[in-house]
Structures are given as C-alpha cells and as structure tokens.
C-alpha cells in the first residue's frame, strides 16, 4: 500500500503560481505511474496530470496543458505539480495517486490522501 500526503495549496490571485507536493511512502513507489487529480465542490474528481516512474513520459488534461507541470523525485518519494497561470476554474482540492497514463487511479492503491486546497481568486 501507499500512503499519500499532499501539501502546498493556498490562496492565489488569477495569473499566479503554486507548487504542490505529494509525499508518498511505500517501497513500491518508484514502480508506479503517479498522477494528480482534483475535485471541486459538487463536481466529480477529474484527472489533471500523470508521469511515468522515470518522468520521461507525461500526460495532461486539456484544461491544464501548457500551464501545469508534473515532476517526480523517486529518491525522495515525492511528486510535484507546478501550477502556473492559475485561473479561478482551477479552484479545487488536489490529490495525488498512483494511476495509469489514461488518467485512471489504480483501484488497489489504498486510500486517497486528505488533499490540498487550491483557491484562485479573480
């Protein structure tokens, strides 16, 4: 199993930037494709970005492509998401999880973390 702790969220004005961090524990961390997801109140959780274990392949949702950047440091068991040019529509709780490059979280990864809240004001 993998334990996940997200951090780095906050309140930012439109056009600003944030860097989110995901600390993952578990000996198999480096074997997983890792991704970021987000969920706004009243909406379904949606895929944001994913990266392979080496970081050599990435995938982004159309809504964030060109603005967000996912990266990982397997030696530190960390996954990051750089959010640039933030828009009010990016307001959501952000979560990390093992997934596939289609944007589907693995069904047996364990439990979602508490997430980190990103609020973008206009």
N, CA and C atoms as an extended XYZ file, in Angstrom:
366
Properties=species:S:1:pos:R:3:atomname:S:1:resname:S:1:resid:I:1 pbc="F F F"
N         0.813       -1.169        0.000 N   UNK     1
C         0.000        0.000        0.000 CA  UNK     1
C         0.871        1.252        0.000 C   UNK     1
N         0.250        2.346       -0.386 N   UNK     2
C         0.929        3.625       -0.460 CA  UNK     2
C         0.177        4.626        0.405 C   UNK     2
N         0.914        5.370        1.198 N   UNK     3
C         0.344        6.467        1.960 CA  UNK     3
C         0.715        7.773        1.270 C   UNK     3
N        -0.242        8.667        1.164 N   UNK     4
C        -0.082        9.879        0.380 CA  UNK     4
C        -0.433       11.104        1.207 C   UNK     4
N         0.434       12.103        1.156 N   UNK     5
C         0.216       13.355        1.868 CA  UNK     5
C         0.488       14.504        0.917 C   UNK     5
N        -0.546       15.284        0.628 N   UNK     6
C        -0.433       16.424       -0.268 CA  UNK     6
C        -0.241       17.710        0.527 C   UNK     6
N         0.482       18.649       -0.056 N   UNK     7
C         0.706       19.926        0.589 CA  UNK     7
C         1.014       20.981       -0.468 C   UNK     7
N         1.040       22.224       -0.043 N   UNK     8
C         1.443       23.313       -0.914 CA  UNK     8
C         0.324       24.176       -1.442 C   UNK     8
N        -0.914       23.806       -1.182 N   UNK     9
C        -2.025       24.598       -1.655 CA  UNK     9
C        -2.141       25.915       -0.918 C   UNK     9
N        -3.025       26.752       -1.406 N   UNK    10
C        -3.225       28.046       -0.789 CA  UNK    10
C        -4.125       28.925       -1.621 C   UNK    10
N        -4.196       30.176       -1.225 N   UNK    11
C        -4.987       31.178       -1.927 CA  UNK    11
C        -4.071       32.006       -2.804 C   UNK    11
N        -4.432       32.139       -4.059 N   UNK    12
C        -3.608       32.877       -5.004 CA  UNK    12
C        -4.509       33.630       -5.976 C   UNK    12
N        -4.045       34.762       -6.445 N   UNK    13
C        -4.794       35.524       -7.430 CA  UNK    13
C        -4.653       34.902       -8.813 C   UNK    13
N        -5.641       35.140       -9.643 N   UNK    14
C        -5.581       34.663      -11.019 CA  UNK    14
C        -4.287       35.126      -11.678 C   UNK    14
N        -3.669       34.214      -12.401 N   UNK    15
C        -2.396       34.500      -13.033 CA  UNK    15
C        -1.194       34.120      -12.200 C   UNK    15
N        -1.418       33.793      -10.939 N   UNK    16
C        -0.340       33.422      -10.051 CA  UNK    16
C         0.066       31.973      -10.191 C   UNK    16
N         0.974       31.554       -9.321 N   UNK    17
C         1.533       30.209       -9.390 CA  UNK    17
C         1.604       29.577       -8.017 C   UNK    17
N         1.576       28.261       -8.001 N   UNK    18
C         1.767       27.466       -6.804 CA  UNK    18
C         2.521       26.203       -7.169 C   UNK    18
N         3.191       25.615       -6.196 N   UNK    19
C         3.801       24.316       -6.360 CA  UNK    19
C         3.235       23.376       -5.312 C   UNK    19
N         2.622       22.307       -5.764 N   UNK    20
C         2.061       21.304       -4.880 CA  UNK    20
C         3.036       20.146       -4.732 C   UNK    20
N         3.052       19.556       -3.553 N   UNK    21
C         3.924       18.430       -3.277 CA  UNK    21
C         3.111       17.245       -2.796 C   UNK    21
N         3.561       16.074       -3.157 N   UNK    22
C         2.950       14.828       -2.719 CA  UNK    22
C         4.042       13.939       -2.163 C   UNK    22
N         3.944       13.632       -0.889 N   UNK    23
C         4.877       12.720       -0.247 CA  UNK    23
C         4.244       11.343       -0.188 C   UNK    23
N         4.898       10.372       -0.777 N   UNK    24
C         4.381        9.018       -0.844 CA  UNK    24
C         5.313        8.074       -0.108 C   UNK    24
N         4.740        7.225        0.688 N   UNK    25
C         5.518        6.220        1.393 CA  UNK    25
C         5.180        4.830        0.855 C   UNK    25
N         6.171        3.963        0.864 N   UNK    26
C         5.993        2.626        0.357 CA  UNK    26
C         7.156        2.237       -0.537 C   UNK    26
N         7.602        1.028       -0.393 N   UNK    27
C         8.781        0.586       -1.135 CA  UNK    27
C         8.552        0.491       -2.632 C   UNK    27
N         7.289        0.406       -3.062 N   UNK    28
C         6.978        0.258       -4.473 CA  UNK    28
C         6.660        1.569       -5.166 C   UNK    28
N         6.896        2.692       -4.505 N   UNK    29
C         6.551        3.984       -5.066 CA  UNK    29
C         7.114        4.188       -6.461 C   UNK    29
N         8.381        3.879       -6.660 N   UNK    30
C         9.034        4.148       -7.936 CA  UNK    30
C         8.516        3.288       -9.075 C   UNK    30
N         7.755        2.257       -8.782 N   UNK    31
C         7.211        1.381       -9.806 CA  UNK    31
C         5.908        1.890      -10.404 C   UNK    31
N         5.361        2.948       -9.851 N   UNK    32
C         4.054        3.433      -10.258 CA  UNK    32
C         4.137        4.659      -11.151 C   UNK    32
N         3.237        4.698      -12.122 N   UNK    33
C         2.884        5.975      -12.718 CA  UNK    33
C         2.145        6.769      -11.647 C   UNK    33
N         2.498        8.025      -11.490 N   UNK    34
C         1.876        8.865      -10.475 CA  UNK    34
C         1.144       10.020      -11.130 C   UNK    34
N         0.037       10.372      -10.536 N   UNK    35
C        -0.764       11.438      -11.111 CA  UNK    35
C        -1.357       12.373      -10.081 C   UNK    35
N        -1.853       13.473      -10.589 N   UNK    36
C        -2.591       14.447       -9.798 CA  UNK    36
C        -4.030       14.501      -10.287 C   UNK    36
N        -4.928       14.635       -9.342 N   UNK    37
C        -6.354       14.749       -9.603 CA  UNK    37
C        -6.894       15.927       -8.810 C   UNK    37
N        -8.042       16.408       -9.206 N   UNK    38
C        -8.647       17.497       -8.450 CA  UNK    38
C       -10.155       17.330       -8.414 C   UNK    38
N       -10.747       17.909       -7.389 N   UNK    39
C       -12.182       17.837       -7.224 CA  UNK    39
C       -12.692       19.147       -6.640 C   UNK    39
N       -13.602       19.760       -7.348 N   UNK    40
C       -14.259       20.967       -6.888 CA  UNK    40
C       -15.580       20.594       -6.236 C   UNK    40
N       -16.085       21.432       -5.340 N   UNK    41
C       -17.356       21.129       -4.684 CA  UNK    41
C       -18.470       20.879       -5.692 C   UNK    41
N       -19.202       19.793       -5.494 N   UNK    42
C       -20.310       19.467       -6.367 CA  UNK    42
C       -19.921       18.856       -7.695 C   UNK    42
N       -18.647       18.602       -7.916 N   UNK    43
C       -18.193       18.044       -9.175 CA  UNK    43
C       -17.447       16.735       -8.949 C   UNK    43
N       -17.327       15.957      -10.013 N   UNK    44
C       -16.599       14.704       -9.952 CA  UNK    44
C       -15.100       14.963       -9.915 C   UNK    44
N       -14.375       14.030       -9.330 N   UNK    45
C       -12.927       14.104       -9.364 CA  UNK    45
C       -12.460       13.968      -10.813 C   UNK    45
N       -11.508       14.789      -11.209 N   UNK    46
C       -11.021       14.753      -12.569 CA  UNK    46
C        -9.505       14.626      -12.618 C   UNK    46
N        -9.047       14.013      -13.677 N   UNK    47
C        -7.627       13.834      -13.908 CA  UNK    47
C        -6.987       15.151      -14.285 C   UNK    47
N        -5.779       15.381      -13.782 N   UNK    48
C        -5.045       16.598      -14.074 CA  UNK    48
C        -3.757       16.304      -14.842 C   UNK    48
N        -2.915       15.422      -14.302 N   UNK    49
C        -1.629       15.142      -14.925 CA  UNK    49
C        -1.081       13.831      -14.399 C   UNK    49
N        -0.196       13.206      -15.170 N   UNK    50
C         0.448       11.968      -14.747 CA  UNK    50
C         1.843       11.892      -15.336 C   UNK    50
N         2.706       11.144      -14.669 N   UNK    51
C         4.065       10.941      -15.141 CA  UNK    51
C         4.513        9.523      -14.847 C   UNK    51
N         5.313        8.959      -15.755 N   UNK    52
C         5.876        7.637      -15.542 CA  UNK    52
C         6.940        7.688      -14.462 C   UNK    52
N         7.423        6.512      -14.074 N   UNK    53
C         8.390        6.450      -12.981 CA  UNK    53
C         9.664        7.221      -13.281 C   UNK    53
N        10.060        7.261      -14.542 N   UNK    54
C        11.274        7.964      -14.925 CA  UNK    54
C        11.036        9.448      -15.192 C   UNK    54
N         9.780        9.827      -15.305 N   UNK    55
C         9.471       11.191      -15.662 CA  UNK    55
C         9.616       11.486      -17.136 C   UNK    55
N         9.920       10.472      -17.935 N   UNK    56
C        10.170       10.679      -19.350 CA  UNK    56
C         8.893       10.825      -20.168 C   UNK    56
N         7.784       10.365      -19.651 N   UNK    57
C         6.503       10.499      -20.325 CA  UNK    57
C         5.505       11.137      -19.380 C   UNK    57
N         4.782       12.084      -19.899 N   UNK    58
C         3.773       12.781      -19.113 CA  UNK    58
C         2.492       12.916      -19.910 C   UNK    58
N         1.402       13.110      -19.205 N   UNK    59
C         0.121       13.359      -19.825 CA  UNK    59
C        -0.603       14.414      -19.020 C   UNK    59
N        -1.283       15.314      -19.714 N   UNK    60
C        -2.003       16.393      -19.064 CA  UNK    60
C        -3.426       16.480      -19.580 C   UNK    60
N        -4.320       16.874      -18.700 N   UNK    61
C        -5.668       17.193      -19.127 CA  UNK    61
C        -5.629       18.416      -20.033 C   UNK    61
N        -6.544       18.466      -20.982 N   UNK    62
C        -6.570       19.592      -21.914 CA  UNK    62
C        -6.685       20.930      -21.196 C   UNK    62
N        -7.383       20.941      -20.082 N   UNK    63
C        -7.639       22.182      -19.376 CA  UNK    63
C        -6.400       22.775      -18.715 C   UNK    63
N        -5.358       21.963      -18.524 N   UNK    64
C        -4.170       22.453      -17.830 CA  UNK    64
C        -2.911       22.376      -18.668 C   UNK    64
N        -2.980       21.734      -19.810 N   UNK    65
C        -1.795       21.565      -20.650 CA  UNK    65
C        -1.193       22.922      -21.022 C   UNK    65
N         0.106       23.032      -20.826 N   UNK    66
C         0.796       24.280      -21.091 CA  UNK    66
C         0.896       25.184      -19.890 C   UNK    66
N         0.112       24.910      -18.855 N   UNK    67
C         0.134       25.733      -17.651 CA  UNK    67
C         0.683       24.982      -16.445 C   UNK    67
N         0.401       23.683      -16.363 N   UNK    68
C         0.850       22.870      -15.231 CA  UNK    68
C         1.993       21.960      -15.667 C   UNK    68
N         2.865       21.628      -14.727 N   UNK    69
C         3.974       20.729      -14.991 CA  UNK    69
C         4.094       19.724      -13.855 C   UNK    69
N         4.079       18.448      -14.200 N   UNK    70
C         4.239       17.398      -13.206 CA  UNK    70
C         5.675       16.892      -13.236 C   UNK    70
N         6.207       16.571      -12.073 N   UNK    71
C         7.545       16.017      -11.970 CA  UNK    71
C         7.610       15.113      -10.750 C   UNK    71
N         8.681       14.344      -10.642 N   UNK    72
C         8.824       13.458       -9.500 CA  UNK    72
C        10.289       13.262       -9.160 C   UNK    72
N        10.524       12.944       -7.914 N   UNK    73
C        11.847       12.624       -7.414 CA  UNK    73
C        11.702       11.309       -6.665 C   UNK    73
N        12.013       10.222       -7.335 N   UNK    74
C        11.800        8.905       -6.753 CA  UNK    74
C        12.687        8.657       -5.534 C   UNK    74
N        13.883        9.219       -5.534 N   UNK    75
C        14.779        9.047       -4.403 CA  UNK    75
C        14.192        9.639       -3.133 C   UNK    75
N        13.377       10.669       -3.287 N   UNK    76
C        12.744       11.320       -2.148 CA  UNK    76
C        11.284       10.922       -1.982 C   UNK    76
N        10.795       10.045       -2.859 N   UNK    77
C         9.391        9.638       -2.833 CA  UNK    77
C         8.465       10.852       -2.891 C   UNK    77
N         8.763       11.748       -3.809 N   UNK    78
C         7.995       12.973       -3.939 CA  UNK    78
C         7.493       13.145       -5.370 C   UNK    78
N         6.299       13.667       -5.492 N   UNK    79
C         5.721       14.067       -6.761 CA  UNK    79
C         5.289       15.515       -6.636 C   UNK    79
N         5.522       16.288       -7.678 N   UNK    80
C         5.235       17.713       -7.635 CA  UNK    80
C         4.317       18.107       -8.778 C   UNK    80
N         3.603       19.182       -8.567 N   UNK    81
C         2.796       19.774       -9.615 CA  UNK    81
C         2.981       21.284       -9.548 C   UNK    81
N         3.569       21.834      -10.596 N   UNK    82
C         3.731       23.272      -10.708 CA  UNK    82
C         2.543       23.834      -11.458 C   UNK    82
N         1.822       24.727      -10.815 N   UNK    83
C         0.638       25.338      -11.383 CA  UNK    83
C         0.955       26.781      -11.736 C   UNK    83
N         0.986       27.078      -13.015 N   UNK    84
C         1.228       28.428      -13.491 CA  UNK    84
C        -0.026       28.997      -14.134 C   UNK    84
N        -0.051       30.305      -14.254 N   UNK    85
C        -1.160       30.996      -14.917 CA  UNK    85
C        -2.505       30.511      -14.403 C   UNK    85
N        -2.638       30.490      -13.106 N   UNK    86
C        -3.832       29.935      -12.487 CA  UNK    86
C        -5.074       30.739      -12.827 C   UNK    86
N        -6.168       30.016      -12.968 N   UNK    87
C        -7.468       30.584      -13.276 CA  UNK    87
C        -8.441       30.231      -12.163 C   UNK    87
N        -9.502       31.017      -11.995 N   UNK    88
C       -10.499       30.659      -10.983 CA  UNK    88
C       -11.049       29.247      -11.160 C   UNK    88
N       -11.129       28.766      -12.389 N   UNK    89
C       -11.609       27.424      -12.652 CA  UNK    89
C       -10.697       26.327      -12.140 C   UNK    89
N        -9.486       26.682      -11.738 N   UNK    90
C        -8.572       25.707      -11.159 CA  UNK    90
C        -8.839       25.478       -9.680 C   UNK    90
N        -9.727       26.243       -9.098 N   UNK    91
C       -10.048       26.094       -7.684 CA  UNK    91
C       -10.597       24.703       -7.408 C   UNK    91
N        -9.947       23.977       -6.515 N   UNK    92
C       -10.330       22.602       -6.203 CA  UNK    92
C        -9.412       22.068       -5.125 C   UNK    92
N        -9.768       20.909       -4.604 N   UNK    93
C        -8.854       20.148       -3.769 CA  UNK    93
C        -8.049       19.229       -4.673 C   UNK    93
N        -6.749       19.236       -4.498 N   UNK    94
C        -5.857       18.471       -5.356 CA  UNK    94
C        -5.318       17.261       -4.617 C   UNK    94
N        -5.312       16.122       -5.302 N   UNK    95
C        -4.900       14.853       -4.733 CA  UNK    95
C        -3.891       14.175       -5.647 C   UNK    95
N        -3.004       13.398       -5.069 N   UNK    96
C        -2.105       12.574       -5.852 CA  UNK    96
C        -2.448       11.107       -5.629 C   UNK    96
N        -2.115       10.283       -6.611 N   UNK    97
C        -2.388        8.856       -6.509 CA  UNK    97
C        -1.675        8.101       -7.623 C   UNK    97
N        -1.328        6.843       -7.366 N   UNK    98
C        -0.857        6.010       -8.476 CA  UNK    98
C        -1.963        5.864       -9.505 C   UNK    98
N        -1.584        5.835      -10.771 N   UNK    99
C        -2.585        5.792      -11.825 CA  UNK    99
C        -1.963        5.246      -13.085 C   UNK    99
N        -2.751        5.239      -14.162 N   UNK   100
C        -2.215        4.918      -15.466 CA  UNK   100
C        -2.204        6.180      -16.314 C   UNK   100
N        -1.611        6.095      -17.487 N   UNK   101
C        -1.481        7.276      -18.324 CA  UNK   101
C        -2.777        7.662      -19.012 C   UNK   101
N        -3.808        6.858      -18.840 N   UNK   102
C        -5.136        7.228      -19.314 CA  UNK   102
C        -5.853        8.138      -18.326 C   UNK   102
N        -5.269        8.301      -17.143 N   UNK   103
C        -5.873        9.158      -16.148 CA  UNK   103
C        -6.764        8.442      -15.160 C   UNK   103
N        -6.593        7.140      -15.037 N   UNK   104
C        -7.391        6.352      -14.107 CA  UNK   104
C        -6.566        5.981      -12.884 C   UNK   104
N        -7.019        6.335      -11.692 N   UNK   105
C        -6.295        5.891      -10.498 CA  UNK   105
C        -6.350        4.382      -10.374 C   UNK   105
N        -5.280        3.799       -9.873 N   UNK   106
C        -5.262        2.363       -9.679 CA  UNK   106
C        -6.290        1.979       -8.635 C   UNK   106
N        -7.052        0.924       -8.893 N   UNK   107
C        -8.138        0.575       -7.971 CA  UNK   107
C        -7.678        0.045       -6.628 C   UNK   107
N        -6.438       -0.397       -6.531 N   UNK   108
C        -5.962       -1.017       -5.311 CA  UNK   108
C        -4.795       -0.281       -4.668 C   UNK   108
N        -4.673        1.016       -4.930 N   UNK   109
C        -3.513        1.737       -4.400 CA  UNK   109
C        -3.621        1.986       -2.902 C   UNK   109
N        -4.817        1.972       -2.366 N   UNK   110
C        -5.031        2.231       -0.952 CA  UNK   110
C        -6.073        3.303       -0.761 C   UNK   110
N        -5.726        4.321       -0.010 N   UNK   111
C        -6.667        5.390        0.296 CA  UNK   111
C        -6.157        6.726       -0.214 C   UNK   111
N        -7.099        7.558       -0.671 N   UNK   112
C        -6.754        8.921       -1.044 CA  UNK   112
C        -6.244        9.686        0.171 C   UNK   112
N        -5.322       10.597       -0.083 N   UNK   113
C        -4.881       11.481        0.975 CA  UNK   113
C        -5.936       12.517        1.283 C   UNK   113
N        -5.595       13.436        2.164 N   UNK   114
C        -6.546       14.488        2.525 CA  UNK   114
C        -6.651       15.571        1.466 C   UNK   114
N        -5.708       15.608        0.556 N   UNK   115
C        -5.706       16.611       -0.482 CA  UNK   115
C        -5.172       17.940        0.028 C   UNK   115
N        -4.949       18.848       -0.904 N   UNK   116
C        -4.541       20.202       -0.559 CA  UNK   116
C        -5.383       21.176       -1.365 C   UNK   116
N        -5.898       22.182       -0.703 N   UNK   117
C        -6.852       23.097       -1.314 CA  UNK   117
C        -6.142       24.202       -2.079 C   UNK   117
N        -6.553       24.388       -3.311 N   UNK   118
C        -6.093       25.495       -4.134 CA  UNK   118
C        -7.291       26.390       -4.414 C   UNK   118
N        -7.178       27.645       -4.054 N   UNK   119
C        -8.241       28.610       -4.292 CA  UNK   119
C        -7.673       29.769       -5.098 C   UNK   119
N        -8.268       30.020       -6.238 N   UNK   120
C        -7.804       31.072       -7.136 CA  UNK   120
C        -8.863       32.160       -7.180 C   UNK   120
N        -8.498       33.342       -6.770 N   UNK   121
C        -9.415       34.464       -6.766 CA  UNK   121
C        -9.294       35.242       -8.063 C   UNK   121
N       -10.380       35.899       -8.437 N   UNK   122
C       -10.386       36.695       -9.647 CA  UNK   122
C       -10.036       38.144       -9.368 C   UNK   122
